[in-house]
Amino acid sequence: MCRHALVTGASSGLGRELVRQLVRDRGMTVLATARRLDRLETLAAELPPGRVAVEAGDLADPGFRDRLWQRAEAMSGGLDLLVNNAGLGDFAAFADQTPESMRRIVEVNLMALMDLTQKAVRHMRSRGSGQILQVSSVLGFIGLPYSA
């Protein structure tokens, strides 16, 4: 039975709604993470006390990912579900994007996903169970101008 989840990108949109549904419909306890602490705290206050823990930080920072994972692993009984939902983009034309912006996109959209997924696979394999959900975007299938 799934009891404990980690949801990235939890402060808005799909991530926020996933947290709500995991708590309300599945009875889970969720560790919600995103950059904006105020939004995470508002989300936690909407749900039953003790069901949502928040950890604000930047998934582009490998040190934050390590601290986040340590907290997730420490959840009572371990982690049952990882939802990699965080993602970002740069809406400037590709030729106009800065190297810093491109590095940040790769760090959040690729490296954070791979890092947390690898940690989750190791953790879940040792426990004999677990689920991982990778959230993507329709933009992976539909081209937009200046999005190459």
Secondary structure in CASP SS format (residue, H / E / C, confidence):
PFRMAT SS
TARGET T0000
AUTHOR 0000-0000-0000
METHOD secondary structure of the structure
MODEL  1
M C 1.00
C C 1.00
R C 1.00
H E 1.00
A E 1.00
L E 1.00
V E 1.00
T E 1.00
G C 1.00
A C 1.00
S C 1.00
S C 1.00
G H 1.00
L H 1.00
G H 1.00
R H 1.00
E H 1.00
L H 1.00
V H 1.00
R H 1.00
Q H 1.00
L H 1.00
V H 1.00
R H 1.00
D C 1.00
R C 1.00
G C 1.00
M C 1.00
T E 1.00
V E 1.00
L E 1.00
A E 1.00
T E 1.00
A E 1.00
R C 1.00
R C 1.00
L H 1.00
D H 1.00
R H 1.00
L H 1.00
E H 1.00
T H 1.00
L H 1.00
A H 1.00
A H 1.00
E H 1.00
L C 1.00
P C 1.00
P C 1.00
G C 1.00
R C 1.00
V E 1.00
A E 1.00
V E 1.00
E E 1.00
A E 1.00
G C 1.00
D C 1.00
L C 1.00
A C 1.00
D C 1.00
P H 1.00
G H 1.00
F H 1.00
R H 1.00
D H 1.00
R H 1.00
L H 1.00
W H 1.00
Q H 1.00
R H 1.00
A H 1.00
E H 1.00
A C 1.00
M C 1.00
S C 1.00
G C 1.00
G C 1.00
L C 1.00
D C 1.00
L E 1.00
L E 1.00
V E 1.00
N E 1.00
N C 1.00
A C 1.00
G C 1.00
L C 1.00
G C 1.00
D C 1.00
F C 1.00
A C 1.00
A C 1.00
F H 1.00
A H 1.00
D H 1.00
Q C 1.00
T C 1.00
P H 1.00
E H 1.00
S H 1.00
M H 1.00
R H 1.00
R H 1.00
I H 1.00
V H 1.00
E H 1.00
V H 1.00
N H 1.00
L H 1.00
M H 1.00
A H 1.00
L H 1.00
M H 1.00
D H 1.00
L H 1.00
T H 1.00
Q H 1.00
K H 1.00
A H 1.00
V H 1.00
R H 1.00
H H 1.00
M H 1.00
R H 1.00
S H 1.00
R H 1.00
G C 1.00
S C 1.00
G C 1.00
Q E 1.00
I E 1.00
L E 1.00
Q E 1.00
V C 1.00
S C 1.00
S C 1.00
V H 1.00
L H 1.00
G H 1.00
F C 1.00
I C 1.00
G C 1.00
L C 1.00
P C 1.00
Y C 1.00
S C 1.00
A C 1.00
END
